[in-house]
Amino acid sequence: MTPSGRWSGVVALLVPALVAAAALTACAPSTSTGAAGGDERTGRLRVWLFREVDNGPKEAVVGKAVAAFAREHRGAGADVTYIPVETRAQRIKAAFNDPRSAPDVIEYGNTDTAGYVRDGGLADVTADFAAWPEARDTDPAARRSVTVDGKVYGAPLFVGVRALYYRTDVFRELGLRPPRTQAELAETARRIHQKRPELYGLVVGGSYTYGALPFLWANGGAIAEKKGRKYTAAIDGEAAKRGITVYTALFGEHNCPPAKCAQLGGNATVEAFASGKAAMAIGGDFSHRAVENGKAGGRYAVVPLPGAEEGSIAPAFAGGNNIGVLKSSSHRTLAVELMRTLTGKRTQSELFDAMGFLPTYTDVRREAARRRPYVEPFVRTLAAGAAFVPVTPAWGAIDAGQVLPVMFQEIVSGRRSVDAAASAAAKKMNAAFRAAG
């Protein structure tokens, strides 16, 4: 996922041997038709992956996968470079423009897919993905994250979703139950802050786009609508505005004062919960370690974020990262095989154990939930139906331009009404959609 997908966010356990997994991919017939750079069958591939805060466990898993790949492909190998996420845009753009220094295989955030396709950097691997048996178990949200206009441009590496963290000790002390609707969520937040004014009932953030969108989606709204190949903003539709109203009503002296909460992003809201300043927060499966290591550790539980109706689960943004092959690669077939090895079930299982990255395969994820119960609410959330942002290069500009955070902040600060702020956001979005073509 992009930073906003995993660490704005950022979620296997089958046990076949790694060599067997690699062999499975090796046995699949190549369906490639060649690439701009050729299709050499020996040599060393260049791989760029994202560097994590604690990168050692990731390096160990990737090292095993690369070794298995090399054993299965005589005369081939791979050199892996870990690049900072913060500078990925510049480095990958430069790679697209200079094939001689470009990698063969890259890790990229799933909200970057459409932009990289527009820039002509990613290879179309539709036939390769369809011919890969393991791909049949990929969940629909993860599959959408590598698909642009019906074509596949990579393989999902992991998926991340958010759910509701809550303090079990606070709920027990105040005689509360986990909220089952968004209305009950708001009422519970108010009761907690009233009884325990030193706590945010539910910490929310005006800059937390992916924490806010589930409220919009749960109330029937949409960010944008696609007509043909074109997107049009829907953020100013009546259903979307209902969801915006529900979310922004959580800001105030009764729960999370705008002066303190309007500028908060996803990381800051999770930090507030982990440090004991909030009784509830919307956090990802990727937030588990930070919460467990904070003051809230051992005193919290997680449930799916409730929807508008009792018994429903609010659709969560399906963030995550993918692995793709560059169109300029001179080792097209080998690059596809390495992509499969790096994103296969065995590797995703090991990445879950090492890093907590939630697998994109439904069967591997079920096993993850069985072995690690904390994953279960996130698996349920995905099973209920996750959502995604518009698959267009325009989303990068919209996200970078803070269009939605500005809208939320204008509303919670009282500078604009919901109608006016949503209308202004829709105009900015439509300008970005037009500019993207």
C-alpha positions as CSV (number, residue, x, y, z in Angstrom):
1,M,0.0,0.0,0.0
2,T,1.1,3.4,-0.3
3,P,2.0,5.1,3.0
4,S,-1.6,6.3,3.1
5,G,-2.6,2.6,2.5
6,R,-0.4,0.8,5.0
7,W,0.9,3.2,7.5
8,S,-1.7,6.0,7.1
9,G,-1.0,3.0,6.6
10,V,-0.5,-2.3,6.4
11,V,-2.0,-7.1,7.0
12,A,-0.9,-17.2,6.5
13,L,0.2,-19.8,7.1
14,L,0.3,-22.7,4.7
15,V,3.2,-25.0,5.3
16,P,4.5,-26.4,2.0
17,A,8.2,-26.1,1.3
18,L,9.4,-22.9,-0.3
19,V,11.1,-24.9,-3.0
20,A,7.8,-26.5,-3.9
21,A,6.1,-23.2,-4.1
22,A,8.8,-21.9,-6.4
23,A,8.6,-25.1,-8.4
24,L,4.9,-24.6,-8.9
25,T,5.5,-21.2,-10.5
26,A,8.3,-22.6,-12.5
27,C,6.1,-25.3,-14.0
28,A,3.5,-22.9,-15.2
29,P,4.0,-22.3,-18.9
30,S,5.1,-18.8,-19.8
31,T,2.4,-16.8,-21.6
32,S,4.6,-13.8,-22.2
33,T,4.9,-12.2,-25.6
34,G,8.2,-10.5,-24.9
35,A,8.9,-7.1,-23.6
36,A,10.5,-3.8,-24.6
37,G,13.8,-4.9,-23.2
38,G,13.8,-8.6,-24.4
39,D,13.5,-11.9,-22.7
40,E,16.9,-13.3,-21.6
41,R,16.6,-16.6,-19.7
42,T,19.8,-16.2,-17.6
43,G,21.5,-13.4,-15.6
44,R,20.8,-11.4,-12.5
45,L,17.6,-9.6,-12.0
46,R,17.4,-6.3,-10.2
47,V,14.7,-6.0,-7.6
48,W,13.6,-2.9,-5.6
49,L,11.5,-3.4,-2.5
50,F,10.4,-1.0,0.2
51,R,12.5,-0.6,3.3
52,E,10.5,-1.1,6.5
53,V,11.2,0.5,9.9
54,D,12.5,-2.9,11.1
55,N,13.7,-4.3,7.8
56,G,15.6,-7.4,9.1
57,P,12.7,-9.8,9.2
58,K,11.6,-8.8,5.7
59,E,15.1,-9.3,4.4
60,A,15.2,-12.8,5.9
61,V,12.0,-13.9,4.2
62,V,12.9,-12.3,0.9
63,G,16.3,-13.9,1.0
64,K,14.8,-17.3,1.3
65,A,12.4,-16.7,-1.6
66,V,15.2,-15.4,-3.8
67,A,17.4,-18.4,-3.0
68,A,14.6,-20.8,-3.9
69,F,14.1,-18.9,-7.2
70,A,17.8,-19.2,-8.0
71,R,17.7,-22.9,-7.3
72,E,14.8,-23.4,-9.7
73,H,16.3,-21.3,-12.5
74,R,19.8,-22.4,-13.3
75,G,22.0,-19.4,-14.3
76,A,19.6,-16.9,-12.9
77,G,19.6,-14.9,-9.6
78,A,18.5,-11.6,-8.2
79,D,20.0,-8.6,-6.4
80,V,17.6,-6.9,-4.0
81,T,17.8,-3.2,-3.1
82,Y,15.6,-1.8,-0.3
83,I,14.5,1.8,-1.1
84,P,13.0,4.3,1.3
85,V,9.3,4.6,0.8
86,E,9.5,8.4,1.1
87,T,11.6,8.7,-2.1
88,R,9.9,5.9,-4.1
89,A,8.1,8.3,-6.4
90,Q,11.3,10.0,-7.6
91,R,13.3,6.8,-7.9
92,I,10.6,4.9,-9.7
93,K,9.9,7.7,-12.1
94,A,13.6,8.0,-12.9
95,A,13.6,4.2,-13.5
96,F,10.8,4.5,-16.0
97,N,12.8,7.1,-17.9
98,D,16.1,5.2,-17.9
99,P,15.6,1.5,-18.6
100,R,19.4,0.9,-18.4
101,S,19.4,1.6,-14.6
102,A,15.9,0.3,-14.0
103,P,15.0,-2.7,-11.9
104,D,13.3,-5.7,-13.4
105,V,10.9,-6.1,-10.5
106,I,9.5,-3.5,-8.0
107,E,7.3,-3.3,-5.0
108,Y,4.7,-0.5,-5.2
109,G,1.8,0.8,-3.3
110,N,-1.6,-0.3,-4.6
111,T,-2.9,3.3,-5.0
112,D,0.1,3.9,-7.3
113,T,-1.0,1.3,-9.9
114,A,-3.0,3.5,-12.3
115,G,-0.3,6.2,-12.3
116,Y,2.5,3.8,-13.1
117,V,0.4,2.2,-15.9
118,R,-0.2,5.6,-17.4
119,D,3.5,6.4,-17.2
120,G,4.1,3.2,-19.2
121,G,6.4,1.6,-16.6
122,L,4.6,-1.6,-15.6
123,A,4.3,-4.7,-17.8
124,D,0.9,-6.2,-18.6
125,V,0.9,-9.6,-16.9
126,T,-2.8,-10.5,-17.4
127,A,-2.1,-13.8,-19.1
128,D,0.6,-14.8,-16.6
129,F,-1.6,-14.0,-13.6
130,A,-4.5,-16.0,-15.1
131,A,-2.3,-19.0,-15.7
132,W,-1.0,-19.0,-12.2
133,P,-2.9,-21.5,-10.0
134,E,-2.3,-19.7,-6.7
135,A,-3.9,-16.5,-8.1
136,R,-7.3,-18.2,-8.0
137,D,-7.3,-17.7,-4.3
138,T,-6.5,-14.0,-4.4
139,D,-9.3,-11.9,-2.7
140,P,-11.3,-9.6,-5.0
141,A,-10.1,-6.4,-3.3
142,A,-6.5,-7.3,-3.8
143,R,-7.1,-8.4,-7.4
144,R,-8.7,-4.9,-8.1
145,S,-5.5,-3.3,-6.8
146,V,-3.5,-4.7,-9.7
147,T,-6.1,-4.2,-12.3
148,V,-6.5,-1.2,-14.6
149,D,-9.1,-1.2,-17.4
150,G,-9.4,-4.9,-17.2
151,K,-5.7,-5.7,-17.4
152,V,-3.4,-6.9,-14.6
153,Y,-0.1,-5.2,-13.9
154,G,1.4,-7.1,-11.0
155,A,0.5,-9.5,-8.1
156,P,-0.7,-8.4,-4.7
157,L,1.9,-8.8,-1.9
158,F,-0.2,-8.0,1.2
159,V,-3.4,-6.2,2.1
160,G,-4.2,-3.9,5.1
161,V,-7.6,-2.9,6.5
162,R,-8.8,-1.0,9.6
163,A,-11.1,-2.0,12.4
164,L,-12.1,-0.6,15.8
165,Y,-9.7,-0.9,18.7
166,Y,-11.2,-0.3,22.1
167,R,-10.0,-0.4,25.7
168,T,-11.4,-3.4,27.5
169,D,-10.7,-1.9,31.0
170,V,-12.5,1.3,30.3
171,F,-15.5,-0.5,28.8
172,R,-15.6,-2.8,31.8
173,E,-15.4,0.1,34.3
174,L,-18.2,2.0,32.6
175,G,-20.4,-1.0,31.8
176,L,-20.2,-0.6,28.0
177,R,-20.4,-3.0,25.2
178,P,-18.6,-2.7,21.8
179,P,-20.8,-0.5,19.6
180,R,-22.9,-2.3,17.0
181,T,-23.9,0.7,14.8
182,Q,-22.3,4.0,14.0
183,A,-24.9,5.8,16.0
184,E,-24.0,3.7,19.0
185,L,-20.4,4.3,18.3
186,A,-20.9,8.1,18.6
187,E,-23.0,7.7,21.7
188,T,-20.4,5.4,23.3
189,A,-17.7,7.9,22.5
190,R,-19.7,10.7,24.2
191,R,-20.4,8.7,27.3
192,I,-16.8,7.8,27.7
193,H,-15.5,11.4,27.3
194,Q,-18.2,12.6,29.8
195,K,-17.2,10.0,32.4
196,R,-13.5,10.1,31.7
197,P,-12.7,13.6,30.3
198,E,-9.0,12.9,30.2
199,L,-9.7,10.4,27.4
200,Y,-10.9,10.9,23.8
201,G,-14.0,8.6,23.6
202,L,-13.0,7.8,20.0
203,V,-10.0,9.6,18.6
204,V,-10.5,10.8,15.1
205,G,-8.5,12.8,12.7
206,G,-9.3,15.5,10.1
207,S,-6.3,14.3,8.1
208,Y,-7.2,10.6,8.4
209,T,-8.7,10.0,5.0
210,Y,-8.8,6.2,5.3
211,G,-10.3,6.3,8.7
212,A,-13.1,8.6,7.5
213,L,-14.0,6.8,4.2
214,P,-15.7,3.8,5.9
215,F,-18.4,6.2,7.3
216,L,-19.0,7.5,3.8
217,W,-19.2,4.0,2.2
218,A,-21.3,2.6,5.1
219,N,-24.0,5.2,4.4
220,G,-24.2,4.4,0.7
221,G,-21.8,7.1,-0.5
222,A,-19.0,7.0,-3.0
223,I,-15.9,9.0,-3.7
224,A,-16.4,9.0,-7.4
225,E,-18.4,7.3,-10.2
226,K,-16.9,5.8,-13.4
227,K,-18.8,6.3,-16.6
228,G,-17.0,4.6,-19.5
229,R,-13.3,5.4,-18.9
230,K,-14.0,8.7,-17.1
231,Y,-14.5,9.4,-13.4
232,T,-16.8,12.0,-11.9
233,A,-16.7,13.1,-8.3
234,A,-19.5,11.7,-6.1
235,I,-18.3,13.1,-2.9
236,D,-21.0,15.8,-3.0
237,G,-23.8,13.3,-3.5
238,E,-26.5,13.0,-0.8
239,A,-25.4,9.6,0.4
240,A,-21.8,10.7,0.6
241,K,-22.7,13.8,2.6
242,R,-24.6,11.6,5.1
243,G,-21.5,9.7,5.7
244,I,-19.4,12.9,5.9
245,T,-21.8,14.3,8.5
246,V,-21.6,11.1,10.6
247,Y,-17.8,11.3,10.7
248,T,-17.4,15.0,11.3
249,A,-20.0,14.9,14.1
250,L,-17.5,12.9,16.1
251,F,-15.4,16.1,16.4
252,G,-16.2,18.4,19.2
253,E,-15.8,19.1,22.9
254,H,-18.1,16.1,23.6
255,N,-15.4,13.7,22.2
256,C,-12.4,14.9,20.2
257,P,-12.0,18.7,20.1
258,P,-11.2,20.2,16.7
259,A,-8.4,22.2,18.1
260,K,-6.6,19.0,19.0
261,C,-8.0,16.5,16.4
262,A,-8.5,18.4,13.2
263,Q,-4.9,18.0,12.0
264,L,-4.5,14.4,13.2
265,G,-3.6,11.7,10.7
266,G,-3.9,7.9,10.9
267,N,-0.5,7.4,12.7
268,A,-1.3,10.1,15.3
269,T,-4.7,8.6,16.1
270,V,-3.2,5.2,16.7
271,E,-0.5,6.7,18.8
272,A,-3.1,8.4,20.9
273,F,-4.8,5.1,21.6
274,A,-1.5,3.2,22.1
275,S,-0.3,5.8,24.6
276,G,-3.5,5.6,26.7
277,K,-5.1,8.9,25.6
278,A,-8.2,7.4,23.9
279,A,-10.7,4.7,24.7
280,M,-11.3,3.8,21.0
281,A,-9.5,4.3,17.7
282,I,-9.7,3.2,14.1
283,G,-6.5,1.3,13.4
284,G,-5.1,-1.3,11.0
285,D,-4.0,-4.8,11.4
286,F,-0.6,-3.2,10.8
287,S,-1.2,-1.2,14.0
288,H,-1.2,-4.2,16.3
289,R,2.4,-4.2,17.2
290,A,2.5,-0.5,18.1
291,V,-0.6,-0.8,20.3
292,E,0.7,-4.0,22.0
293,N,3.9,-2.2,22.8
294,G,2.2,0.9,24.2
295,K,0.4,1.7,27.5
296,A,-2.8,0.1,26.1
297,G,-1.0,-3.2,25.6
298,G,-2.9,-6.1,27.1
299,R,-5.9,-3.9,27.8
300,Y,-7.6,-3.7,24.4
301,A,-9.6,-5.7,21.9
302,V,-10.6,-5.2,18.3
303,V,-13.9,-5.6,16.5
304,P,-14.9,-4.6,12.9
305,L,-16.0,-1.0,12.6
306,P,-19.8,-1.1,12.6
307,G,-21.9,0.1,9.7
308,A,-25.0,2.2,9.7
309,E,-27.3,-0.8,10.4
310,E,-27.0,-3.2,13.3
311,G,-25.1,-6.3,12.3
312,S,-23.4,-4.6,9.4
313,I,-19.6,-3.9,9.0
314,A,-18.5,-0.7,7.5
315,P,-16.5,-1.2,4.2
316,A,-12.8,-0.6,4.9
317,F,-10.2,0.7,2.5
318,A,-8.2,-2.2,1.2
319,G,-4.6,-0.8,1.3
320,G,-1.6,-2.8,0.6
321,N,1.4,-3.3,-1.7
322,N,2.0,-5.1,-4.9
323,I,4.9,-6.6,-6.9
324,G,5.2,-5.7,-10.6
325,V,7.4,-6.3,-13.5
326,L,8.8,-3.3,-15.4
327,K,8.0,-3.2,-19.1
328,S,11.6,-2.4,-19.8
329,S,13.0,-5.6,-18.2
330,S,15.3,-7.6,-20.5
331,H,14.4,-10.7,-18.4
332,R,10.6,-10.8,-18.8
333,T,9.9,-14.5,-18.2
334,L,12.3,-14.7,-15.3
335,A,10.9,-11.4,-13.8
336,V,7.3,-12.9,-13.9
337,E,8.6,-16.1,-12.2
338,L,10.3,-14.0,-9.5
339,M,7.1,-11.9,-9.0
340,R,5.2,-15.1,-8.4
341,T,7.8,-16.4,-5.9
342,L,7.8,-13.2,-4.0
343,T,4.0,-13.0,-3.8
344,G,3.3,-16.7,-3.5
345,K,1.4,-18.3,-0.7
346,R,4.6,-19.5,1.1
347,T,6.2,-16.1,1.0
348,Q,3.1,-14.3,2.1
349,S,2.7,-16.7,5.0
350,E,6.3,-16.1,6.1
351,L,5.9,-12.3,5.7
352,F,2.8,-12.5,8.0
353,D,4.8,-14.4,10.6
354,A,7.7,-12.0,10.3
355,M,6.1,-8.6,9.8
356,G,2.3,-9.0,10.4
357,F,1.5,-8.3,6.7
358,L,-2.0,-9.7,6.1
359,P,-2.0,-12.2,3.2
360,T,-4.0,-11.5,0.0
361,Y,-5.0,-15.2,-0.3
362,T,-8.3,-16.1,1.3
363,D,-7.2,-19.6,2.4
364,V,-3.9,-18.4,3.8
365,R,-5.6,-15.6,5.6
366,R,-8.1,-18.0,7.3
367,E,-5.2,-20.0,8.6
368,A,-3.6,-16.8,9.8
369,A,-6.7,-16.0,11.8
370,R,-6.7,-19.5,13.3
371,R,-3.2,-19.2,14.5
372,R,-3.2,-15.5,15.5
373,P,-6.7,-14.6,16.8
374,Y,-6.0,-10.9,16.7
375,V,-6.3,-11.1,12.9
376,E,-9.9,-12.4,13.0
377,P,-11.7,-8.9,13.1
378,F,-9.6,-7.8,10.1
379,V,-10.4,-11.0,8.2
380,R,-14.1,-10.5,8.9
381,T,-13.9,-6.9,7.7
382,L,-12.3,-8.0,4.4
383,A,-14.9,-10.8,4.0
384,A,-17.7,-8.3,4.5
385,G,-16.5,-6.4,1.4
386,A,-13.6,-3.9,1.3
387,A,-13.6,-0.8,-0.9
388,F,-10.9,1.0,-2.9
389,V,-10.2,4.4,-4.2
390,P,-10.8,5.4,-7.9
391,V,-8.3,3.5,-10.1
392,T,-7.0,6.5,-12.0
393,P,-3.7,8.5,-12.0
394,A,-5.8,11.4,-10.7
395,W,-6.1,9.8,-7.3
396,G,-2.4,10.5,-6.7
397,A,-3.0,14.2,-7.3
398,I,-6.1,14.2,-5.2
399,D,-4.4,12.4,-2.3
400,A,-1.3,14.5,-2.4
401,G,-3.4,17.7,-2.7
402,Q,-5.1,16.8,0.6
403,V,-8.5,17.4,-1.0
404,L,-10.5,15.2,1.4
405,P,-8.6,16.2,4.6
406,V,-9.2,19.9,3.7
407,M,-12.9,19.2,3.3
408,F,-13.1,17.4,6.7
409,Q,-11.1,20.2,8.4
410,E,-13.3,22.9,6.9
411,I,-16.4,21.2,8.3
412,V,-15.1,20.4,11.8
413,S,-13.7,23.9,12.2
414,G,-17.0,25.5,11.2
415,R,-15.5,27.4,8.2
416,R,-17.8,25.7,5.8
417,S,-21.0,23.6,5.8
418,V,-21.0,20.0,4.7
419,D,-22.7,21.0,1.5
420,A,-20.2,23.8,0.7
421,A,-17.1,21.8,1.6
422,A,-18.2,18.7,-0.3
423,S,-19.0,20.8,-3.4
424,A,-15.6,22.5,-3.2
425,A,-13.9,19.1,-2.9
426,A,-15.9,17.7,-5.8
427,K,-14.7,20.6,-8.1
428,K,-11.1,19.9,-7.2
429,M,-11.5,16.2,-7.8
430,N,-13.2,16.8,-11.2
431,A,-10.3,19.1,-12.2
432,A,-7.9,16.3,-11.3
433,F,-9.9,13.7,-13.3
434,R,-10.0,16.0,-16.4
435,A,-6.2,16.6,-16.1
436,A,-5.5,12.9,-15.9
437,G,-7.4,12.4,-19.2
